[in-house]
């Protein structure tokens, strides 16, 4: 997943930059207007919060439009293995969270 993106010197999969996975999130018209699948986003791990078991919400901004903010399900972010490990180690996300979401 780590690749150069056409937005400045951003490397998706490094630091706190990821892409959005396609899915049900884009069935919401307000979201579809602002974001698109595979859009490059910056996420804020300090906003990560478990709402109910298995549902972790995190705030993101669209790299192309930093004024655009949204809170989404962590499972909707395409993260590198290193990013996942950091969220598990430092933010308390269960080890099996990503395995369960990827099946």
Biopython code that builds the backbone (N, CA, C, O; Angstrom):
import numpy as np
from Bio.PDB.StructureBuilder import StructureBuilder

atoms = [
    (1, "UNK", "N", (0.812, -1.185, 0.000)),
    (1, "UNK", "CA", (0.000, 0.000, 0.000)),
    (1, "UNK", "C", (0.861, 1.257, 0.000)),
    (1, "UNK", "O", (0.393, 2.313, -0.426)),
    (2, "UNK", "N", (2.075, 1.178, 0.453)),
    (2, "UNK", "CA", (2.893, 2.378, 0.541)),
    (2, "UNK", "C", (3.259, 2.848, -0.857)),
    (2, "UNK", "O", (3.944, 2.140, -1.595)),
    (3, "UNK", "N", (2.807, 4.031, -1.218)),
    (3, "UNK", "CA", (3.092, 4.565, -2.541)),
    (3, "UNK", "C", (3.064, 6.078, -2.482)),
    (3, "UNK", "O", (2.421, 6.676, -1.619)),
    (4, "UNK", "N", (3.766, 6.675, -3.407)),
    (4, "UNK", "CA", (3.739, 8.136, -3.514)),
    (4, "UNK", "C", (2.393, 8.546, -4.071)),
    (4, "UNK", "O", (1.851, 7.893, -4.962)),
    (5, "UNK", "N", (1.867, 9.615, -3.549)),
    (5, "UNK", "CA", (0.618, 10.152, -4.059)),
    (5, "UNK", "C", (0.929, 11.473, -4.723)),
    (5, "UNK", "O", (1.942, 12.101, -4.414)),
    (6, "UNK", "N", (0.077, 11.899, -5.625)),
    (6, "UNK", "CA", (0.299, 13.135, -6.341)),
    (6, "UNK", "C", (0.068, 14.385, -5.517)),
    (6, "UNK", "O", (0.096, 15.486, -6.067)),
    (7, "UNK", "N", (-0.159, 14.256, -4.221)),
    (7, "UNK", "CA", (-0.434, 15.400, -3.350)),
    (7, "UNK", "C", (0.828, 15.712, -2.558)),
    (7, "UNK", "O", (1.062, 15.130, -1.499)),
    (8, "UNK", "N", (1.631, 16.620, -3.068)),
    (8, "UNK", "CA", (2.849, 17.007, -2.354)),
    (8, "UNK", "C", (3.782, 15.831, -2.159)),
    (8, "UNK", "O", (3.979, 15.029, -3.071)),
    (9, "UNK", "N", (4.364, 15.725, -0.954)),
    (9, "UNK", "CA", (5.287, 14.636, -0.631)),
    (9, "UNK", "C", (4.639, 13.579, 0.240)),
    (9, "UNK", "O", (5.333, 12.867, 0.965)),
    (10, "UNK", "N", (3.339, 13.465, 0.182)),
    (10, "UNK", "CA", (2.610, 12.524, 1.021)),
    (10, "UNK", "C", (2.856, 11.101, 0.533)),
    (10, "UNK", "O", (2.800, 10.824, -0.665)),
    (11, "UNK", "N", (3.125, 10.210, 1.469)),
    (11, "UNK", "CA", (3.267, 8.794, 1.164)),
    (11, "UNK", "C", (2.143, 8.077, 1.885)),
    (11, "UNK", "O", (2.122, 8.017, 3.114)),
    (12, "UNK", "N", (1.209, 7.532, 1.118)),
    (12, "UNK", "CA", (0.092, 6.800, 1.697)),
    (12, "UNK", "C", (0.628, 5.551, 2.362)),
    (12, "UNK", "O", (1.457, 4.842, 1.793)),
    (13, "UNK", "N", (0.151, 5.281, 3.579)),
    (13, "UNK", "CA", (0.635, 4.136, 4.342)),
    (13, "UNK", "C", (1.749, 4.500, 5.297)),
    (13, "UNK", "O", (2.185, 3.661, 6.086)),
    (14, "UNK", "N", (2.213, 5.720, 5.241)),
    (14, "UNK", "CA", (3.227, 6.226, 6.158)),
    (14, "UNK", "C", (2.586, 7.272, 7.059)),
    (14, "UNK", "O", (1.551, 7.846, 6.720)),
    (15, "UNK", "N", (3.201, 7.511, 8.197)),
    (15, "UNK", "CA", (2.714, 8.523, 9.124)),
    (15, "UNK", "C", (1.236, 8.287, 9.376)),
    (15, "UNK", "O", (0.850, 7.177, 9.745)),
    (16, "UNK", "N", (0.407, 9.285, 9.188)),
    (16, "UNK", "CA", (-1.033, 9.109, 9.415)),
    (16, "UNK", "C", (-1.832, 9.403, 8.140)),
    (16, "UNK", "O", (-2.891, 10.030, 8.188)),
    (17, "UNK", "N", (-1.312, 8.946, 7.013)),
    (17, "UNK", "CA", (-2.000, 9.095, 5.731)),
    (17, "UNK", "C", (-2.468, 7.726, 5.245)),
    (17, "UNK", "O", (-1.720, 6.749, 5.281)),
    (18, "UNK", "N", (-3.706, 7.674, 4.797)),
    (18, "UNK", "CA", (-4.301, 6.423, 4.331)),
    (18, "UNK", "C", (-5.282, 6.745, 3.210)),
    (18, "UNK", "O", (-5.433, 7.899, 2.810)),
    (19, "UNK", "N", (-5.936, 5.715, 2.719)),
    (19, "UNK", "CA", (-7.000, 5.914, 1.747)),
    (19, "UNK", "C", (-8.291, 5.344, 2.321)),
    (19, "UNK", "O", (-8.271, 4.559, 3.269)),
    (20, "UNK", "N", (-9.405, 5.749, 1.737)),
    (20, "UNK", "CA", (-10.706, 5.241, 2.169)),
    (20, "UNK", "C", (-11.051, 4.036, 1.310)),
    (20, "UNK", "O", (-10.909, 4.069, 0.088)),
    (21, "UNK", "N", (-11.510, 2.967, 1.966)),
    (21, "UNK", "CA", (-11.953, 1.792, 1.236)),
    (21, "UNK", "C", (-13.332, 2.036, 0.648)),
    (21, "UNK", "O", (-14.148, 2.725, 1.261)),
    (22, "UNK", "N", (-13.608, 1.486, -0.521)),
    (22, "UNK", "CA", (-14.968, 1.613, -1.068)),
    (22, "UNK", "C", (-15.947, 0.867, -0.164)),
    (22, "UNK", "O", (-15.549, -0.067, 0.532)),
    (23, "UNK", "N", (-17.189, 1.255, -0.163)),
    (23, "UNK", "CA", (-18.168, 0.551, 0.649)),
    (23, "UNK", "C", (-19.394, 1.377, 0.947)),
    (23, "UNK", "O", (-19.667, 2.387, 0.297)),
    (24, "UNK", "N", (-20.136, 0.917, 1.960)),
    (24, "UNK", "CA", (-21.434, 1.517, 2.288)),
    (24, "UNK", "C", (-21.352, 2.976, 2.703)),
    (24, "UNK", "O", (-22.352, 3.688, 2.612)),
    (25, "UNK", "N", (-20.198, 3.447, 3.155)),
    (25, "UNK", "CA", (-20.060, 4.840, 3.590)),
    (25, "UNK", "C", (-20.425, 5.800, 2.445)),
    (25, "UNK", "O", (-20.884, 6.916, 2.691)),
    (26, "UNK", "N", (-20.224, 5.368, 1.218)),
    (26, "UNK", "CA", (-20.462, 6.249, 0.083)),
    (26, "UNK", "C", (-21.912, 6.246, -0.397)),
    (26, "UNK", "O", (-22.251, 6.930, -1.362)),
    (27, "UNK", "N", (-22.762, 5.479, 0.275)),
    (27, "UNK", "CA", (-24.192, 5.517, -0.035)),
    (27, "UNK", "C", (-24.860, 6.725, 0.611)),
    (27, "UNK", "O", (-26.006, 7.044, 0.294)),
    (28, "UNK", "N", (-24.153, 7.398, 1.512)),
    (28, "UNK", "CA", (-24.663, 8.596, 2.167)),
    (28, "UNK", "C", (-24.353, 9.788, 1.262)),
    (28, "UNK", "O", (-23.182, 10.081, 1.020)),
    (29, "UNK", "N", (-25.380, 10.485, 0.754)),
    (29, "UNK", "CA", (-25.147, 11.560, -0.225)),
    (29, "UNK", "C", (-24.177, 12.640, 0.243)),
    (29, "UNK", "O", (-23.371, 13.122, -0.554)),
    (30, "UNK", "N", (-24.236, 13.032, 1.522)),
    (30, "UNK", "CA", (-23.341, 14.078, 2.024)),
    (30, "UNK", "C", (-21.891, 13.627, 1.955)),
    (30, "UNK", "O", (-21.002, 14.415, 1.635)),
    (31, "UNK", "N", (-21.657, 12.358, 2.257)),
    (31, "UNK", "CA", (-20.297, 11.816, 2.212)),
    (31, "UNK", "C", (-19.831, 11.713, 0.770)),
    (31, "UNK", "O", (-18.693, 12.061, 0.455)),
    (32, "UNK", "N", (-20.698, 11.240, -0.100)),
    (32, "UNK", "CA", (-20.346, 11.054, -1.502)),
    (32, "UNK", "C", (-19.956, 12.368, -2.171)),
    (32, "UNK", "O", (-19.113, 12.383, -3.068)),
    (33, "UNK", "N", (-20.568, 13.473, -1.736)),
    (33, "UNK", "CA", (-20.224, 14.786, -2.301)),
    (33, "UNK", "C", (-18.803, 15.202, -1.943)),
    (33, "UNK", "O", (-18.119, 15.842, -2.741)),
    (34, "UNK", "N", (-18.361, 14.839, -0.741)),
    (34, "UNK", "CA", (-17.075, 15.314, -0.237)),
    (34, "UNK", "C", (-15.930, 14.335, -0.450)),
    (34, "UNK", "O", (-14.803, 14.751, -0.722)),
    (35, "UNK", "N", (-16.203, 13.047, -0.331)),
    (35, "UNK", "CA", (-15.164, 12.022, -0.384)),
    (35, "UNK", "C", (-15.456, 11.048, -1.510)),
    (35, "UNK", "O", (-16.589, 10.968, -1.987)),
    (36, "UNK", "N", (-14.456, 10.317, -1.933)),
    (36, "UNK", "CA", (-14.649, 9.259, -2.916)),
    (36, "UNK", "C", (-13.772, 8.077, -2.515)),
    (36, "UNK", "O", (-12.784, 8.256, -1.803)),
    (37, "UNK", "N", (-14.123, 6.874, -2.963)),
    (37, "UNK", "CA", (-13.292, 5.717, -2.612)),
    (37, "UNK", "C", (-11.844, 5.946, -3.054)),
    (37, "UNK", "O", (-11.586, 6.508, -4.118)),
    (38, "UNK", "N", (-10.943, 5.515, -2.244)),
    (38, "UNK", "CA", (-9.501, 5.623, -2.472)),
    (38, "UNK", "C", (-8.983, 7.060, -2.321)),
    (38, "UNK", "O", (-7.835, 7.342, -2.665)),
    (39, "UNK", "N", (-9.819, 7.962, -1.813)),
    (39, "UNK", "CA", (-9.363, 9.327, -1.543)),
    (39, "UNK", "C", (-8.277, 9.279, -0.470)),
    (39, "UNK", "O", (-8.356, 8.489, 0.471)),
    (40, "UNK", "N", (-7.279, 10.116, -0.618)),
    (40, "UNK", "CA", (-6.204, 10.186, 0.374)),
    (40, "UNK", "C", (-6.676, 11.069, 1.525)),
    (40, "UNK", "O", (-7.120, 12.201, 1.329)),
    (41, "UNK", "N", (-6.567, 10.518, 2.724)),
    (41, "UNK", "CA", (-7.005, 11.226, 3.922)),
    (41, "UNK", "C", (-5.902, 11.210, 4.968)),
    (41, "UNK", "O", (-5.012, 10.360, 4.943)),
    (42, "UNK", "N", (-5.975, 12.150, 5.873)),
    (42, "UNK", "CA", (-5.119, 12.158, 7.050)),
    (42, "UNK", "C", (-6.022, 11.836, 8.228)),
    (42, "UNK", "O", (-7.061, 12.470, 8.412)),
    (43, "UNK", "N", (-5.629, 10.853, 9.022)),
    (43, "UNK", "CA", (-6.432, 10.496, 10.189)),
    (43, "UNK", "C", (-5.752, 10.974, 11.459)),
    (43, "UNK", "O", (-4.537, 11.170, 11.504)),
    (44, "UNK", "N", (-6.563, 11.156, 12.487)),
    (44, "UNK", "CA", (-6.067, 11.665, 13.768)),
    (44, "UNK", "C", (-6.256, 10.588, 14.822)),
    (44, "UNK", "O", (-7.355, 10.413, 15.348)),
    (45, "UNK", "N", (-5.182, 9.867, 15.130)),
    (45, "UNK", "CA", (-5.289, 8.745, 16.064)),
    (45, "UNK", "C", (-5.737, 9.189, 17.451)),
    (45, "UNK", "O", (-6.293, 8.388, 18.203)),
    (46, "UNK", "N", (-5.502, 10.455, 17.803)),
    (46, "UNK", "CA", (-5.935, 10.932, 19.119)),
    (46, "UNK", "C", (-7.456, 11.035, 19.212)),
    (46, "UNK", "O", (-7.999, 11.149, 20.311)),
    (47, "UNK", "N", (-8.149, 10.995, 18.077)),
    (47, "UNK", "CA", (-9.615, 11.051, 18.096)),
    (47, "UNK", "C", (-10.241, 9.663, 18.091)),
    (47, "UNK", "O", (-11.463, 9.538, 18.166)),
    (48, "UNK", "N", (-9.425, 8.623, 18.005)),
    (48, "UNK", "CA", (-9.927, 7.258, 17.947)),
    (48, "UNK", "C", (-10.698, 6.924, 19.220)),
    (48, "UNK", "O", (-10.215, 7.127, 20.334)),
    (49, "UNK", "N", (-11.904, 6.408, 19.026)),
    (49, "UNK", "CA", (-12.757, 6.091, 20.174)),
    (49, "UNK", "C", (-13.591, 4.861, 19.860)),
    (49, "UNK", "O", (-14.188, 4.749, 18.790)),
    (50, "UNK", "N", (-13.621, 3.932, 20.826)),
    (50, "UNK", "CA", (-14.475, 2.757, 20.666)),
    (50, "UNK", "C", (-15.870, 3.132, 21.143)),
    (50, "UNK", "O", (-16.059, 3.466, 22.313)),
    (51, "UNK", "N", (-16.839, 3.079, 20.253)),
    (51, "UNK", "CA", (-18.211, 3.467, 20.569)),
    (51, "UNK", "C", (-18.965, 2.280, 21.167)),
    (51, "UNK", "O", (-19.615, 2.402, 22.205)),
    (52, "UNK", "N", (-18.870, 1.148, 20.504)),
    (52, "UNK", "CA", (-19.403, -0.120, 20.993)),
    (52, "UNK", "C", (-18.366, -1.173, 20.629)),
    (52, "UNK", "O", (-17.492, -0.907, 19.804)),
    (53, "UNK", "N", (-18.437, -2.363, 21.223)),
    (53, "UNK", "CA", (-17.458, -3.387, 20.848)),
    (53, "UNK", "C", (-17.453, -3.615, 19.334)),
    (53, "UNK", "O", (-18.493, -3.875, 18.730)),
    (54, "UNK", "N", (-16.282, -3.516, 18.744)),
    (54, "UNK", "CA", (-16.132, -3.731, 17.314)),
    (54, "UNK", "C", (-16.310, -2.501, 16.451)),
    (54, "UNK", "O", (-16.081, -2.565, 15.243)),
    (55, "UNK", "N", (-16.716, -1.368, 17.040)),
    (55, "UNK", "CA", (-16.890, -0.138, 16.261)),
    (55, "UNK", "C", (-15.990, 0.951, 16.835)),
    (55, "UNK", "O", (-16.227, 1.468, 17.927)),
    (56, "UNK", "N", (-14.960, 1.281, 16.078)),
    (56, "UNK", "CA", (-14.006, 2.319, 16.446)),
    (56, "UNK", "C", (-14.173, 3.470, 15.470)),
    (56, "UNK", "O", (-14.076, 3.273, 14.259)),
    (57, "UNK", "N", (-14.421, 4.661, 15.976)),
    (57, "UNK", "CA", (-14.570, 5.837, 15.128)),
    (57, "UNK", "C", (-13.312, 6.687, 15.190)),
    (57, "UNK", "O", (-12.658, 6.780, 16.229)),
    (58, "UNK", "N", (-12.983, 7.309, 14.058)),
    (58, "UNK", "CA", (-11.785, 8.134, 13.970)),
    (58, "UNK", "C", (-12.078, 9.316, 13.043)),
    (58, "UNK", "O", (-12.804, 9.184, 12.058)),
    (59, "UNK", "N", (-11.504, 10.461, 13.373)),
    (59, "UNK", "CA", (-11.706, 11.656, 12.553)),
    (59, "UNK", "C", (-10.673, 11.697, 11.433)),
    (59, "UNK", "O", (-9.498, 11.390, 11.635)),
    (60, "UNK", "N", (-11.140, 12.085, 10.242)),
    (60, "UNK", "CA", (-10.262, 12.205, 9.078)),
    (60, "UNK", "C", (-10.501, 13.548, 8.398)),
    (60, "UNK", "O", (-11.545, 14.179, 8.564)),
    (61, "UNK", "N", (-9.505, 13.961, 7.630)),
    (61, "UNK", "CA", (-9.686, 15.109, 6.731)),
    (61, "UNK", "C", (-9.219, 14.674, 5.351)),
    (61, "UNK", "O", (-8.338, 13.826, 5.210)),
    (62, "UNK", "N", (-9.814, 15.260, 4.361)),
    (62, "UNK", "CA", (-9.433, 15.000, 2.979)),
    (62, "UNK", "C", (-8.191, 15.809, 2.666)),
    (62, "UNK", "O", (-8.182, 17.023, 2.867)),
    (63, "UNK", "N", (-7.140, 15.163, 2.177)),
    (63, "UNK", "CA", (-5.877, 15.845, 1.902)),
    (63, "UNK", "C", (-6.069, 16.946, 0.863)),
    (63, "UNK", "O", (-5.488, 18.025, 0.985)),
    (64, "UNK", "N", (-6.876, 16.678, -0.152)),
    (64, "UNK", "CA", (-7.117, 17.674, -1.204)),
    (64, "UNK", "C", (-7.916, 18.877, -0.723)),
    (64, "UNK", "O", (-7.882, 19.937, -1.347)),
    (65, "UNK", "N", (-8.636, 18.715, 0.389)),
    (65, "UNK", "CA", (-9.473, 19.785, 0.921)),
    (65, "UNK", "C", (-9.474, 19.699, 2.450)),
    (65, "UNK", "O", (-10.394, 19.114, 3.023)),
    (66, "UNK", "N", (-8.474, 20.261, 3.121)),
    (66, "UNK", "CA", (-8.338, 20.125, 4.573)),
    (66, "UNK", "C", (-9.517, 20.679, 5.383)),
    (66, "UNK", "O", (-9.638, 20.379, 6.571)),
    (67, "UNK", "N", (-10.375, 21.471, 4.764)),
    (67, "UNK", "CA", (-11.549, 21.965, 5.488)),
    (67, "UNK", "C", (-12.625, 20.894, 5.611)),
    (67, "UNK", "O", (-13.598, 21.075, 6.343)),
    (68, "UNK", "N", (-12.459, 19.785, 4.903)),
    (68, "UNK", "CA", (-13.446, 18.718, 4.904)),
    (68, "UNK", "C", (-13.084, 17.690, 5.962)),
    (68, "UNK", "O", (-12.100, 16.963, 5.826)),
    (69, "UNK", "N", (-13.895, 17.636, 7.024)),
    (69, "UNK", "CA", (-13.664, 16.698, 8.125)),
    (69, "UNK", "C", (-14.829, 15.741, 8.232)),
    (69, "UNK", "O", (-15.967, 16.084, 7.911)),
    (70, "UNK", "N", (-14.531, 14.535, 8.688)),
    (70, "UNK", "CA", (-15.559, 13.508, 8.821)),
    (70, "UNK", "C", (-15.100, 12.508, 9.866)),
    (70, "UNK", "O", (-13.905, 12.244, 9.994)),
    (71, "UNK", "N", (-16.031, 11.956, 10.606)),
    (71, "UNK", "CA", (-15.742, 10.871, 11.530)),
    (71, "UNK", "C", (-16.266, 9.594, 10.877)),
    (71, "UNK", "O", (-17.439, 9.510, 10.513)),
    (72, "UNK", "N", (-15.382, 8.595, 10.732)),
    (72, "UNK", "CA", (-15.778, 7.346, 10.075)),
    (72, "UNK", "C", (-15.341, 6.148, 10.905)),
    (72, "UNK", "O", (-14.590, 6.271, 11.873)),
    (73, "UNK", "N", (-15.832, 4.993, 10.496)),
    (73, "UNK", "CA", (-15.440, 3.719, 11.083)),
    (73, "UNK", "C", (-13.986, 3.442, 10.704)),
    (73, "UNK", "O", (-13.628, 3.522, 9.529)),
    (74, "UNK", "N", (-13.155, 3.120, 11.679)),
    (74, "UNK", "CA", (-11.744, 2.810, 11.437)),
    (74, "UNK", "C", (-11.586, 1.711, 10.390)),
    (74, "UNK", "O", (-10.612, 1.713, 9.637)),
    (75, "UNK", "N", (-12.513, 0.791, 10.334)),
    (75, "UNK", "CA", (-12.443, -0.312, 9.381)),
    (75, "UNK", "C", (-12.551, 0.169, 7.938)),
    (75, "UNK", "O", (-12.248, -0.595, 7.021)),
    (76, "UNK", "N", (-12.969, 1.402, 7.713)),
    (76, "UNK", "CA", (-13.104, 1.949, 6.364)),
    (76, "UNK", "C", (-11.819, 2.578, 5.856)),
    (76, "UNK", "O", (-11.779, 3.080, 4.733)),
    (77, "UNK", "N", (-10.754, 2.558, 6.676)),
    (77, "UNK", "CA", (-9.459, 3.091, 6.235)),
    (77, "UNK", "C", (-8.566, 1.959, 5.761)),
    (77, "UNK", "O", (-8.480, 0.915, 6.408)),
    (78, "UNK", "N", (-7.913, 2.161, 4.650)),
    (78, "UNK", "CA", (-6.940, 1.216, 4.115)),
    (78, "UNK", "C", (-5.592, 1.567, 4.731)),
    (78, "UNK", "O", (-4.915, 2.486, 4.270)),
    (79, "UNK", "N", (-5.206, 0.839, 5.768)),
    (79, "UNK", "CA", (-3.998, 1.131, 6.533)),
    (79, "UNK", "C", (-2.895, 0.140, 6.212)),
    (79, "UNK", "O", (-3.165, -1.009, 5.860)),
    (80, "UNK", "N", (-1.645, 0.586, 6.335)),
    (80, "UNK", "CA", (-0.510, -0.317, 6.168)),
    (80, "UNK", "C", (-0.385, -1.174, 7.431)),
    (80, "UNK", "O", (-0.978, -0.870, 8.466)),
    (81, "UNK", "N", (0.384, -2.230, 7.324)),
    (81, "UNK", "CA", (0.601, -3.113, 8.473)),
    (81, "UNK", "C", (1.214, -2.336, 9.643)),
    (81, "UNK", "O", (0.830, -2.539, 10.795)),
    (82, "UNK", "N", (2.149, -1.463, 9.350)),
    (82, "UNK", "CA", (2.785, -0.663, 10.411)),
    (82, "UNK", "C", (1.774, 0.238, 11.103)),
    (82, "UNK", "O", (1.790, 0.357, 12.328)),
    (83, "UNK", "N", (0.894, 0.873, 10.336)),
    (83, "UNK", "CA", (-0.129, 1.738, 10.924)),
    (83, "UNK", "C", (-1.061, 0.930, 11.820)),
    (83, "UNK", "O", (-1.431, 1.378, 12.905)),
    (84, "UNK", "N", (-1.433, -0.250, 11.367)),
    (84, "UNK", "CA", (-2.295, -1.121, 12.186)),
    (84, "UNK", "C", (-1.608, -1.484, 13.492)),
    (84, "UNK", "O", (-2.211, -1.418, 14.563)),
    (85, "UNK", "N", (-0.340, -1.869, 13.395)),
    (85, "UNK", "CA", (0.413, -2.253, 14.591)),
    (85, "UNK", "C", (0.500, -1.097, 15.586)),
    (85, "UNK", "O", (0.399, -1.311, 16.794)),
    (86, "UNK", "N", (0.685, 0.117, 15.090)),
    (86, "UNK", "CA", (0.752, 1.276, 15.981)),
    (86, "UNK", "C", (-0.585, 1.511, 16.681)),
    (86, "UNK", "O", (-0.606, 1.832, 17.869)),
    (87, "UNK", "N", (-1.688, 1.359, 15.975)),
    (87, "UNK", "CA", (-3.005, 1.543, 16.596)),
    (87, "UNK", "C", (-3.265, 0.456, 17.635)),
    (87, "UNK", "O", (-3.877, 0.718, 18.671)),
    (88, "UNK", "N", (-2.806, -0.750, 17.364)),
    (88, "UNK", "CA", (-2.955, -1.839, 18.331)),
    (88, "UNK", "C", (-2.105, -1.560, 19.565)),
    (88, "UNK", "O", (-2.578, -1.681, 20.695)),
    (89, "UNK", "N", (-0.858, -1.188, 19.342)),
    (89, "UNK", "CA", (0.092, -0.993, 20.450)),
    (89, "UNK", "C", (-0.210, 0.252, 21.282)),
    (89, "UNK", "O", (-0.184, 0.198, 22.511)),
    (90, "UNK", "N", (-0.493, 1.364, 20.621)),
    (90, "UNK", "CA", (-0.604, 2.631, 21.343)),
    (90, "UNK", "C", (-2.027, 3.101, 21.618)),
    (90, "UNK", "O", (-2.237, 3.941, 22.493)),
    (91, "UNK", "N", (-3.010, 2.573, 20.885)),
    (91, "UNK", "CA", (-4.380, 3.067, 21.040)),
    (91, "UNK", "C", (-5.356, 2.018, 21.554)),
    (91, "UNK", "O", (-6.537, 2.312, 21.742)),
    (92, "UNK", "N", (-4.879, 0.803, 21.784)),
    (92, "UNK", "CA", (-5.724, -0.217, 22.400)),
    (92, "UNK", "C", (-6.693, -0.933, 21.475)),
    (92, "UNK", "O", (-7.618, -1.598, 21.943)),
    (93, "UNK", "N", (-6.493, -0.807, 20.172)),
    (93, "UNK", "CA", (-7.347, -1.545, 19.235)),
    (93, "UNK", "C", (-6.997, -3.023, 19.380)),
    (93, "UNK", "O", (-5.817, -3.371, 19.361)),
    (94, "UNK", "N", (-7.996, -3.908, 19.526)),
    (94, "UNK", "CA", (-7.703, -5.339, 19.679)),
    (94, "UNK", "C", (-6.954, -5.897, 18.468)),
    (94, "UNK", "O", (-7.178, -5.472, 17.335)),
    (95, "UNK", "N", (-6.062, -6.857, 18.726)),
    (95, "UNK", "CA", (-5.252, -7.435, 17.648)),
    (95, "UNK", "C", (-6.107, -8.043, 16.541)),
    (95, "UNK", "O", (-5.743, -7.963, 15.367)),
    (96, "UNK", "N", (-7.231, -8.645, 16.897)),
    (96, "UNK", "CA", (-8.046, -9.312, 15.886)),
    (96, "UNK", "C", (-9.000, -8.361, 15.158)),
    (96, "UNK", "O", (-9.711, -8.801, 14.254)),
    (97, "UNK", "N", (-9.041, -7.099, 15.514)),
    (97, "UNK", "CA", (-9.968, -6.138, 14.882)),
    (97, "UNK", "C", (-9.779, -6.091, 13.371)),
    (97, "UNK", "O", (-10.755, -6.195, 12.628)),
    (98, "UNK", "N", (-8.566, -5.938, 12.910)),
    (98, "UNK", "CA", (-8.308, -5.792, 11.482)),
    (98, "UNK", "C", (-8.497, -7.119, 10.747)),
    (98, "UNK", "O", (-8.948, -7.134, 9.602)),
    (99, "UNK", "N", (-8.154, -8.232, 11.398)),
    (99, "UNK", "CA", (-8.362, -9.535, 10.794)),
    (99, "UNK", "C", (-9.844, -9.800, 10.561)),
    (99, "UNK", "O", (-10.237, -10.300, 9.507)),
    (100, "UNK", "N", (-10.656, -9.462, 11.549)),
    (100, "UNK", "CA", (-12.098, -9.674, 11.436)),
    (100, "UNK", "C", (-12.704, -8.783, 10.353)),
    (100, "UNK", "O", (-13.600, -9.212, 9.626)),
    (101, "UNK", "N", (-12.224, -7.553, 10.245)),
    (101, "UNK", "CA", (-12.775, -6.602, 9.274)),
    (101, "UNK", "C", (-12.350, -6.941, 7.856)),
    (101, "UNK", "O", (-13.030, -6.554, 6.906)),
    (102, "UNK", "N", (-11.255, -7.647, 7.690)),
    (102, "UNK", "CA", (-10.755, -7.952, 6.348)),
    (102, "UNK", "C", (-11.297, -9.256, 5.788)),
    (102, "UNK", "O", (-10.968, -9.622, 4.660)),
    (103, "UNK", "N", (-12.120, -9.964, 6.552)),
    (103, "UNK", "CA", (-12.700, -11.224, 6.058)),
    (103, "UNK", "C", (-14.006, -11.003, 5.371)),
    (103, "UNK", "O", (-14.624, -11.957, 4.898)),
]
sb = StructureBuilder()
sb.init_structure("model")
sb.init_model(0)
sb.init_chain("A")
sb.init_seg("    ")
for serial, (resi, resn, name, xyz) in enumerate(atoms, 1):
    if name == "N":
        sb.init_residue(resn, " ", resi, " ")
    sb.init_atom(name, np.array(xyz, "f"), 0.0, 1.0, " ", f" {name:<3s}", serial, name[0])
structure = sb.get_structure()
